[in-house]
Amino acid sequence: MKNSKFDIDLKNGQFFEKEIENLLRGNYLEVKTDIVWWRVTRNIVIEYECFGKPSGVFTTESEHYCYNYASNKTNLYCAFILPIDFLKTIVEKYKNSKYDMTGGDKKLSKMIVIPVKKLVNELISRKTILEWEMKNCK
């Protein structure tokens, strides 16, 4: 008997539940949390340099960043899990643009400060998806 759409969806759902579980249990995820500024700016910050040396997305050993937006110290509002390779692409694309800023202690860190909406549009753009599929799908 042919598998129903429900059976296929169930198998896909179970597969990706396991993938997320592995992501959360392994050393593949670095977590960034913002409690205050996301409400004001609606931005995500991607650090790439500090003290004149690569940092952030260019030095992490994680495969993904998890950006948490919290309402306070105990209530998570939402989280975005994004591949490091995608974030590196964003940094390269927006370096030396209006999104390229300095910050942190004594303003010695360089970072891309980008609206969440713009980042999501980049993430779901056809070009980004095709590039990812070519690199990651067998």
Short mmCIF file of the C-alpha atoms (twelve columns), coordinates in Angstrom:
data_MODEL
# 
_entry.id   MODEL 
# 
loop_
_atom_site.group_PDB 
_atom_site.id 
_atom_site.type_symbol 
_atom_site.label_atom_id 
_atom_site.label_alt_id 
_atom_site.label_comp_id 
_atom_site.label_asym_id 
_atom_site.label_seq_id 
_atom_site.Cartn_x 
_atom_site.Cartn_y 
_atom_site.Cartn_z 
_atom_site.pdbx_PDB_model_num 
ATOM 1   C CA . MET A 1   0.000  0.000  0.000  1 
ATOM 2   C CA . LYS A 2   1.267  3.486  -0.892 1 
ATOM 3   C CA . ASN A 3   2.334  5.726  1.998  1 
ATOM 4   C CA . SER A 4   -0.182 8.461  2.789  1 
ATOM 5   C CA . LYS A 5   0.819  12.119 2.963  1 
ATOM 6   C CA . PHE A 6   0.374  11.845 6.736  1 
ATOM 7   C CA . ASP A 7   2.854  8.933  6.928  1 
ATOM 8   C CA . ILE A 8   5.427  10.858 4.889  1 
ATOM 9   C CA . ASP A 9   4.939  14.028 6.947  1 
ATOM 10  C CA . LEU A 10  5.235  12.004 10.155 1 
ATOM 11  C CA . LYS A 11  8.516  10.407 9.034  1 
ATOM 12  C CA . ASN A 12  9.918  13.802 7.996  1 
ATOM 13  C CA . GLY A 13  8.819  15.321 11.305 1 
ATOM 14  C CA . GLN A 14  10.422 12.524 13.321 1 
ATOM 15  C CA . PHE A 15  13.660 12.791 11.330 1 
ATOM 16  C CA . PHE A 16  13.981 16.530 11.950 1 
ATOM 17  C CA . GLU A 17  12.983 16.208 15.612 1 
ATOM 18  C CA . LYS A 18  16.024 13.957 15.963 1 
ATOM 19  C CA . GLU A 19  18.175 16.461 14.048 1 
ATOM 20  C CA . ILE A 20  17.165 19.278 16.426 1 
ATOM 21  C CA . GLU A 21  17.732 17.023 19.419 1 
ATOM 22  C CA . ASN A 22  21.253 16.236 18.159 1 
ATOM 23  C CA . LEU A 23  21.899 19.923 17.543 1 
ATOM 24  C CA . LEU A 24  20.869 20.812 21.085 1 
ATOM 25  C CA . ARG A 25  22.786 17.946 22.728 1 
ATOM 26  C CA . GLY A 26  26.006 18.236 20.734 1 
ATOM 27  C CA . ASN A 27  28.626 20.945 20.536 1 
ATOM 28  C CA . TYR A 28  27.052 22.364 17.423 1 
ATOM 29  C CA . LEU A 29  25.213 25.318 18.904 1 
ATOM 30  C CA . GLU A 30  26.377 28.592 20.452 1 
ATOM 31  C CA . VAL A 31  23.671 30.584 22.204 1 
ATOM 32  C CA . LYS A 32  23.350 34.381 22.157 1 
ATOM 33  C CA . THR A 33  20.657 35.999 24.303 1 
ATOM 34  C CA . ASP A 34  19.235 39.517 24.152 1 
ATOM 35  C CA . ILE A 35  16.811 40.582 26.850 1 
ATOM 36  C CA . VAL A 36  16.595 44.331 26.222 1 
ATOM 37  C CA . TRP A 37  17.705 45.691 22.858 1 
ATOM 38  C CA . TRP A 38  15.801 43.419 20.460 1 
ATOM 39  C CA . ARG A 39  12.547 45.095 21.504 1 
ATOM 40  C CA . VAL A 40  13.926 48.515 20.615 1 
ATOM 41  C CA . THR A 41  15.967 47.795 17.492 1 
ATOM 42  C CA . ARG A 42  14.504 44.558 16.066 1 
ATOM 43  C CA . ASN A 43  18.085 43.733 15.007 1 
ATOM 44  C CA . ILE A 44  20.409 40.751 15.186 1 
ATOM 45  C CA . VAL A 45  24.099 41.383 15.845 1 
ATOM 46  C CA . ILE A 46  26.742 39.231 14.142 1 
ATOM 47  C CA . GLU A 47  30.183 39.863 15.626 1 
ATOM 48  C CA . TYR A 48  33.102 39.078 13.325 1 
ATOM 49  C CA . GLU A 49  36.165 40.890 14.715 1 
ATOM 50  C CA . CYS A 50  37.508 42.038 18.105 1 
ATOM 51  C CA . PHE A 51  40.806 43.753 18.938 1 
ATOM 52  C CA . GLY A 52  41.694 43.604 15.240 1 
ATOM 53  C CA . LYS A 53  41.427 39.802 15.095 1 
ATOM 54  C CA . PRO A 54  38.714 37.473 13.756 1 
ATOM 55  C CA . SER A 55  36.101 36.619 16.375 1 
ATOM 56  C CA . GLY A 56  32.476 35.562 16.644 1 
ATOM 57  C CA . VAL A 57  31.282 33.708 13.538 1 
ATOM 58  C CA . PHE A 58  34.841 33.407 12.205 1 
ATOM 59  C CA . THR A 59  36.235 31.685 15.298 1 
ATOM 60  C CA . THR A 60  33.358 29.680 16.788 1 
ATOM 61  C CA . GLU A 61  33.602 25.911 16.706 1 
ATOM 62  C CA . SER A 62  29.802 25.669 16.574 1 
ATOM 63  C CA . GLU A 63  27.878 24.925 13.404 1 
ATOM 64  C CA . HIS A 64  24.926 27.138 14.389 1 
ATOM 65  C CA . TYR A 65  24.134 30.197 16.466 1 
ATOM 66  C CA . CYS A 66  20.924 30.304 18.447 1 
ATOM 67  C CA . TYR A 67  19.760 33.879 18.949 1 
ATOM 68  C CA . ASN A 68  17.364 34.065 21.906 1 
ATOM 69  C CA . TYR A 69  15.061 37.012 22.377 1 
ATOM 70  C CA . ALA A 70  13.774 37.052 25.939 1 
ATOM 71  C CA . SER A 71  11.180 39.168 27.716 1 
ATOM 72  C CA . ASN A 72  13.150 38.975 30.958 1 
ATOM 73  C CA . LYS A 73  15.728 36.724 32.601 1 
ATOM 74  C CA . THR A 74  13.370 33.752 32.744 1 
ATOM 75  C CA . ASN A 75  10.937 34.089 29.815 1 
ATOM 76  C CA . LEU A 76  12.048 33.227 26.295 1 
ATOM 77  C CA . TYR A 77  10.023 35.003 23.624 1 
ATOM 78  C CA . CYS A 78  11.531 33.324 20.542 1 
ATOM 79  C CA . ALA A 79  14.738 31.832 19.182 1 
ATOM 80  C CA . PHE A 80  16.383 31.722 15.776 1 
ATOM 81  C CA . ILE A 81  18.786 28.894 14.962 1 
ATOM 82  C CA . LEU A 82  20.998 29.921 12.057 1 
ATOM 83  C CA . PRO A 83  23.891 28.119 10.326 1 
ATOM 84  C CA . ILE A 84  27.310 29.705 10.870 1 
ATOM 85  C CA . ASP A 85  28.078 29.450 7.137  1 
ATOM 86  C CA . PHE A 86  24.997 31.554 6.384  1 
ATOM 87  C CA . LEU A 87  26.017 34.142 8.990  1 
ATOM 88  C CA . LYS A 88  29.527 34.322 7.516  1 
ATOM 89  C CA . THR A 89  27.966 34.990 4.112  1 
ATOM 90  C CA . ILE A 90  25.922 37.822 5.626  1 
ATOM 91  C CA . VAL A 91  29.044 39.333 7.196  1 
ATOM 92  C CA . GLU A 92  30.915 39.248 3.882  1 
ATOM 93  C CA . LYS A 93  27.954 40.707 2.021  1 
ATOM 94  C CA . TYR A 94  27.369 43.595 4.439  1 
ATOM 95  C CA . LYS A 95  30.937 44.514 5.470  1 
ATOM 96  C CA . ASN A 96  31.628 48.176 4.711  1 
ATOM 97  C CA . SER A 97  27.909 48.937 4.428  1 
ATOM 98  C CA . LYS A 98  25.579 50.879 6.697  1 
ATOM 99  C CA . TYR A 99  25.049 47.628 8.650  1 
ATOM 100 C CA . ASP A 100 28.753 47.328 9.522  1 
ATOM 101 C CA . MET A 101 29.281 48.859 12.974 1 
ATOM 102 C CA . THR A 102 31.567 48.909 15.971 1 
ATOM 103 C CA . GLY A 103 30.502 48.170 19.520 1 
ATOM 104 C CA . GLY A 104 31.278 46.308 22.697 1 
ATOM 105 C CA . ASP A 105 33.855 47.361 25.272 1 
ATOM 106 C CA . LYS A 106 35.605 50.525 24.061 1 
ATOM 107 C CA . LYS A 107 33.966 49.916 20.654 1 
ATOM 108 C CA . LEU A 108 36.708 47.426 19.760 1 
ATOM 109 C CA . SER A 109 34.377 44.853 18.213 1 
ATOM 110 C CA . LYS A 110 33.198 44.901 14.619 1 
ATOM 111 C CA . MET A 111 29.771 43.539 13.846 1 
ATOM 112 C CA . ILE A 112 26.980 43.448 11.357 1 
ATOM 113 C CA . VAL A 113 23.815 44.878 12.912 1 
ATOM 114 C CA . ILE A 114 20.957 43.849 10.676 1 
ATOM 115 C CA . PRO A 115 17.171 43.975 11.056 1 
ATOM 116 C CA . VAL A 116 15.656 40.557 11.720 1 
ATOM 117 C CA . LYS A 117 13.271 41.032 8.770  1 
ATOM 118 C CA . LYS A 118 16.175 41.638 6.391  1 
ATOM 119 C CA . LEU A 119 18.083 38.636 7.745  1 
ATOM 120 C CA . VAL A 120 15.057 36.360 7.333  1 
ATOM 121 C CA . ASN A 121 14.552 37.632 3.773  1 
ATOM 122 C CA . GLU A 122 18.200 36.791 3.063  1 
ATOM 123 C CA . LEU A 123 17.727 33.362 4.618  1 
ATOM 124 C CA . ILE A 124 14.702 32.472 2.505  1 
ATOM 125 C CA . SER A 125 15.872 34.045 -0.732 1 
ATOM 126 C CA . ARG A 126 15.933 31.638 -3.667 1 
ATOM 127 C CA . LYS A 127 19.656 32.263 -4.254 1 
ATOM 128 C CA . THR A 128 20.555 31.477 -0.626 1 
ATOM 129 C CA . ILE A 129 18.498 28.284 -0.643 1 
ATOM 130 C CA . LEU A 130 20.001 27.069 -3.929 1 
ATOM 131 C CA . GLU A 131 23.558 27.792 -2.746 1 
ATOM 132 C CA . TRP A 132 22.907 25.899 0.493  1 
ATOM 133 C CA . GLU A 133 21.387 22.942 -1.322 1 
ATOM 134 C CA . MET A 134 24.316 22.725 -3.726 1 
ATOM 135 C CA . LYS A 135 26.740 22.690 -0.806 1 
ATOM 136 C CA . ASN A 136 24.851 20.425 1.607  1 
ATOM 137 C CA . CYS A 137 22.460 18.122 -0.236 1 
ATOM 138 C CA . LYS A 138 23.621 14.838 -1.648 1 
# 
